[in-house]
Amino acid sequence: MIVTVIVFFAILTQAASGFGLALVSMPLLVGTLGISIAAPLVNLIGVTSEIVMLSRYRQAFSWKEVSWLVIPSLIAVPMGVGVVKWVDAEVVTAVLGAVLVIYAIYALLNFKLPLLENPRWAIGFGWLGGLLSGAFNTSGPPVVVYATCRQWPLQKFKGNLQAYFLLNSIVTMTTHALLGDYNHLVAQYFLWALPGMVLGYLIGFRLDGWFTPERFKQLVMVLLVFLGIRLLL
């Protein structure tokens, strides 16, 4: 039951804002199920969610823009695995958390946000996202910051992010499969997660029509503050 509730809130966040599934679910599921079950489970939920979300926003999706993010990201995923082994993970997450909090508060105070007109900026943000994906199964924060600085409209924001997340998740899924991480327990908990996913989509997609561009921007910034604080803890 607890898995269903956790997944509901994670999917609700993802459906309403376009990101946040892993950052909401991973800490809670690791504490409940352990990392060996939580990591492949969240990956499986993520792939399912990203397919649903991408199908919803497919008309706003731009492969040209996403490719700038995806290619360096996929290269960095194996490096992220090495980061966990060779660098203090707490240092990496603390730095990222501080950057997110500072950036989001800066935006919420209505200072002028930097506009990244050149898509080549995506190389650095995508690489960092891949690094975090390999290290912590969480590629979202740097890519969300990039999308905000590019000033993508709401539909494009969600469509492009889902495509990026999905490609990263498929690489991670392949790794889990090769390592034999998908077992009967993961399948069992995934079945428990399904009701939470369905309910999260139904409510999250209803909230989608409620957001104006400015309100959506504020929601994203508030979520970044919370996500940044979560990384600092």
C-alpha positions as CSV (number, residue, x, y, z in Angstrom):
1,M,0.0,0.0,0.0
2,I,2.8,2.4,0.9
3,V,4.3,1.8,-2.6
4,T,1.0,2.8,-4.2
5,V,0.9,6.0,-2.2
6,I,4.5,7.0,-2.9
7,V,4.1,6.3,-6.6
8,F,0.9,8.3,-6.7
9,F,2.6,11.5,-5.4
10,A,5.6,10.9,-7.7
11,I,3.4,10.5,-10.8
12,L,1.2,13.4,-9.8
13,T,4.3,15.6,-9.7
14,Q,5.5,14.3,-13.0
15,A,2.2,14.7,-14.7
16,A,1.6,18.2,-13.4
17,S,5.1,19.7,-13.9
18,G,6.9,17.4,-16.4
19,F,9.6,16.2,-14.0
20,G,10.3,15.1,-10.4
21,L,9.3,11.4,-10.5
22,A,12.6,10.0,-9.4
23,L,13.4,12.8,-7.0
24,V,10.1,12.3,-5.2
25,S,10.0,8.5,-5.3
26,M,13.6,7.3,-5.0
27,P,14.4,8.5,-1.4
28,L,11.1,7.1,-0.1
29,L,11.2,3.8,-1.9
30,V,14.9,3.2,-1.0
31,G,14.0,3.6,2.7
32,T,11.0,1.3,2.2
33,L,12.3,-1.4,-0.1
34,G,16.1,-1.0,-0.3
35,I,18.2,0.2,-3.1
36,S,18.4,-3.2,-4.9
37,I,14.6,-3.2,-5.4
38,A,13.9,0.5,-5.6
39,A,16.4,1.4,-8.4
40,P,15.0,-1.1,-11.0
41,L,11.4,-0.4,-9.8
42,V,11.7,3.4,-10.2
43,N,13.4,2.8,-13.6
44,L,10.5,0.6,-14.8
45,I,7.9,3.1,-13.5
46,G,9.9,5.9,-15.2
47,V,9.9,4.3,-18.6
48,T,6.2,3.6,-18.4
49,S,5.4,7.2,-17.2
50,E,7.7,8.8,-19.9
51,I,6.0,6.8,-22.7
52,V,2.6,8.0,-21.5
53,M,3.7,11.6,-21.1
54,L,5.5,11.6,-24.4
55,S,2.4,10.3,-26.2
56,R,0.4,13.1,-24.7
57,Y,2.9,15.9,-25.7
58,R,4.3,14.3,-28.9
59,Q,3.1,17.2,-31.1
60,A,5.2,19.7,-29.1
61,F,8.3,17.5,-29.0
62,S,11.4,18.7,-31.0
63,W,14.0,16.0,-31.6
64,K,16.4,18.7,-32.9
65,E,16.5,20.4,-29.5
66,V,16.5,17.1,-27.5
67,S,19.4,15.6,-29.5
68,W,21.7,18.4,-28.1
69,L,20.9,17.1,-24.6
70,V,20.7,13.4,-25.2
71,I,24.0,12.6,-26.9
72,P,26.3,14.1,-24.2
73,S,24.0,12.7,-21.6
74,L,24.3,9.1,-22.8
75,I,28.1,9.5,-22.9
76,A,28.1,10.7,-19.3
77,V,25.9,7.9,-17.8
78,P,28.9,5.5,-17.4
79,M,30.9,8.3,-15.9
80,G,28.2,8.8,-13.4
81,V,28.5,5.2,-12.2
82,G,32.2,5.9,-11.6
83,V,31.4,9.1,-9.7
84,V,29.7,7.1,-7.0
85,K,32.8,4.9,-6.6
86,W,35.5,7.5,-6.7
87,V,34.0,10.8,-5.5
88,D,32.1,11.5,-2.3
89,A,28.5,11.4,-3.4
90,E,27.4,13.8,-0.7
91,V,29.7,16.5,-2.1
92,V,28.2,16.2,-5.6
93,T,24.6,16.2,-4.4
94,A,25.2,19.1,-2.0
95,V,26.7,21.3,-4.7
96,L,23.9,20.5,-7.1
97,G,21.3,21.2,-4.4
98,A,22.8,24.6,-3.6
99,V,22.9,25.6,-7.2
100,L,19.2,24.6,-7.7
101,V,18.1,26.5,-4.6
102,I,20.0,29.7,-5.5
103,Y,18.8,29.6,-9.1
104,A,15.1,29.0,-8.2
105,I,15.0,31.7,-5.5
106,Y,16.6,34.1,-7.9
107,A,13.9,33.3,-10.4
108,L,11.0,33.5,-7.9
109,L,12.2,37.0,-6.8
110,N,11.5,38.1,-10.4
111,F,15.1,39.0,-11.4
112,K,15.7,38.7,-15.1
113,L,16.5,35.1,-16.0
114,P,19.4,34.4,-18.3
115,L,18.2,33.5,-21.8
116,L,20.3,30.7,-23.5
117,E,19.7,31.4,-27.2
118,N,22.4,29.0,-28.4
119,P,21.3,25.3,-28.2
120,R,24.9,24.3,-27.8
121,W,24.5,25.1,-24.1
122,A,22.6,21.8,-24.0
123,I,25.8,19.9,-24.3
124,G,27.0,20.9,-20.8
125,F,23.5,20.6,-19.2
126,G,22.9,17.2,-20.9
127,W,26.3,15.9,-19.8
128,L,25.6,16.9,-16.2
129,G,22.2,15.2,-16.4
130,G,23.8,12.0,-17.7
131,L,26.3,12.1,-14.9
132,L,23.6,12.4,-12.3
133,S,21.5,9.7,-14.0
134,G,24.4,7.2,-13.8
135,A,25.2,8.2,-10.2
136,F,21.8,8.7,-8.6
137,N,19.2,7.7,-11.2
138,T,18.1,11.4,-11.3
139,S,18.9,13.3,-14.5
140,G,16.2,16.0,-14.2
141,P,17.5,19.1,-12.3
142,P,20.1,20.4,-14.7
143,V,17.9,19.7,-17.7
144,V,14.9,21.5,-16.1
145,V,17.2,24.5,-15.5
146,Y,18.3,24.4,-19.2
147,A,14.7,24.2,-20.4
148,T,13.7,27.1,-18.2
149,C,16.6,29.3,-19.5
150,R,15.5,28.4,-23.1
151,Q,12.0,29.6,-22.2
152,W,10.3,26.6,-23.8
153,P,6.5,26.9,-23.8
154,L,4.7,24.6,-21.3
155,Q,3.8,21.8,-23.9
156,K,7.3,21.8,-25.4
157,F,8.8,21.8,-22.0
158,K,7.0,18.7,-21.0
159,G,7.3,16.9,-24.4
160,N,11.1,17.5,-24.7
161,L,11.8,16.5,-21.1
162,Q,9.9,13.2,-21.5
163,A,11.9,12.3,-24.6
164,Y,15.2,13.1,-22.9
165,F,14.2,11.1,-19.7
166,L,12.9,8.2,-21.8
167,L,16.2,7.7,-23.7
168,N,18.2,7.9,-20.5
169,S,15.8,5.5,-18.8
170,I,16.1,2.9,-21.6
171,V,19.9,2.9,-21.2
172,T,19.5,2.4,-17.5
173,M,16.9,-0.3,-18.0
174,T,19.2,-2.2,-20.3
175,T,21.9,-2.0,-17.6
176,H,19.5,-3.4,-15.0
177,A,18.4,-6.2,-17.3
178,L,22.0,-7.2,-18.1
179,L,22.7,-7.3,-14.3
180,G,19.6,-9.4,-13.6
181,D,18.0,-6.8,-11.4
182,Y,14.5,-7.4,-12.6
183,N,13.0,-10.2,-10.5
184,H,9.6,-11.3,-9.1
185,L,9.8,-8.8,-6.3
186,V,10.2,-5.9,-8.7
187,A,7.3,-7.2,-10.8
188,Q,5.2,-7.5,-7.7
189,Y,5.8,-4.0,-6.5
190,F,5.3,-2.7,-10.0
191,L,1.8,-4.2,-9.9
192,W,1.2,-2.4,-6.6
193,A,2.4,0.8,-8.2
194,L,0.0,0.7,-11.1
195,P,-3.1,2.0,-9.3
196,G,-1.0,5.0,-8.0
197,M,0.2,5.7,-11.5
198,V,-3.3,5.7,-13.0
199,L,-4.7,8.0,-10.2
200,G,-1.6,10.3,-10.5
201,Y,-2.1,10.7,-14.2
202,L,-5.9,11.4,-13.9
203,I,-5.4,14.2,-11.3
204,G,-2.1,15.5,-12.8
205,F,-3.4,15.8,-16.3
206,R,-6.5,17.7,-14.9
207,L,-4.1,20.1,-13.2
208,D,-2.3,20.6,-16.5
209,G,-5.1,22.7,-18.0
210,W,-5.2,24.9,-14.9
211,F,-1.7,26.4,-15.4
212,T,-1.0,29.6,-17.2
213,P,2.6,30.0,-18.4
214,E,3.5,32.3,-15.5
215,R,1.9,30.0,-12.9
216,F,3.7,27.0,-14.4
217,K,7.0,28.8,-14.2
218,Q,6.4,29.6,-10.6
219,L,5.5,25.9,-9.9
220,V,8.7,24.7,-11.5
221,M,10.8,27.1,-9.5
222,V,9.1,26.1,-6.2
223,L,9.7,22.5,-7.0
224,L,13.3,23.2,-7.8
225,V,13.7,24.8,-4.3
226,F,12.3,21.7,-2.6
227,L,14.3,19.4,-4.8
228,G,17.4,21.3,-4.1
229,I,16.8,21.3,-0.3
230,R,16.2,17.5,-0.6
231,L,19.6,17.1,-2.2
232,L,21.2,19.1,0.5
233,L,19.7,17.0,3.3
